[in-house]
Amino acid sequence: MDMLWSFGLSLLIAFIFILFFASFINRYGYDFYVPYLNPAAYVAAFILSFFLLTRRLVKDLITLEEGLQIISEGNLHYRVIMHREDEIGRVASGINLMTEKLERQINKERELEKSKIDLITGVSHDLRTPLTSIIGYLDLLRTNSFQNRNEYERFVQNTYNKAIHLKKLIDDLFEYTRLTSRGIQLNLQPIDLCELIKQLTFEFEPIAKDNKATIVTDFTPHQVIQHIDSDKIARAVDQLLINALKYSIKPGLIRISTKTDERSFYISVENEGISITKEQEEKIFDRFYKVDDSRQSGGIQTGTGLGLSITKNIIELHGGTVALCHKDGIFNFQIRLPLNSKKRH
């Protein structure tokens, strides 16, 4: 559009110039030269005016071309600077937008590739330890390298424990992979959230007692019926309970509570343990992240570092959030689930 406008205006300027030029020649008696000078003067006036009018446009087109060349060479951080609001400006904005989207897509693919490598590395590391132990104990049993029946039974029990631990690691990996895959479907059913948390707590109490932890509860007195995937929510809450037990000071208390407001249902799991740094707190939900083993209570095996990440994924699939509030060795994990329909009794 600018080019057409410049072309038309240049024709008009050249025409006006010729009128003045012809008048000037006629006034000074050079009529003889008019047929020869007018066409040349007209062309010269047109070229000069067209050049002056399109100089900025041509300069911007060159800038656009140079920008495209830089971007095509792989510099996706480059942006075409163009202070125009016409078609050329919109083309420049479109190129910048396309470059930003391309940069985001490439970064996403790189993160995905890194994620796959981290997943393989993390899994290989976590599976190697129990697998090596199982092979070691089986070799002792295979070669009859035990002194008596008691030692034989101890080797068998240790092998069994390591196998169970290995199964849990594989289950965690499978669950995490399933939760982070595209197109996962939740089996949503109307469930009383309060009753579900009470049932999970009831099942957890014997385990807590065996590990010198006392359960203290404070539950919402009324029903809160919501459409949730109860198996997955149970998995998420169980992980918080096991985590609290694993890192609690013994003997100690684990407080489990629920509450509601107009928009959300809250599940809180609180325990006292050894303090962690701010950096550790920020990474607590990261995949494969494990805090210092010195914080862990004896008798509970180390996991994959996927547990809290699985909890986070499950809750986010339900449109909720999970967060840690930590102060002076008191750890409070809180799940928030949105109340999409107000079904309380």
Protein Blocks (a to p, Z undefined) as FASTA:
>chain_A
ZZmmmmmmmmmmmmmmmmmmmmmmmmnopmmmmmmmmmmmmmmmmmmmmmmmmmmmmmmm
mmmmmmmmmmmnopakbccddddfbfklmmmmmmmmmmmmmmmmmmmmmmmmmmmmmmmm
mmmmmmmmmmmmmmmmmmmmmnopafblmlmmmmmmmmmmmmmmmmmmmmmmmmmmmmmp
ghiacddddddfklmmmmmmmmmmmmmmmnopacdddddfbdcdddddfklmmmmmmmmm
mmmmmmpccdddddddddddfkbccdddddddddddfklmmmmmpghiacdfklpcghia
cdehlmmmmmmmmmmmnopacddddeehiacdddddddfbacdZZ
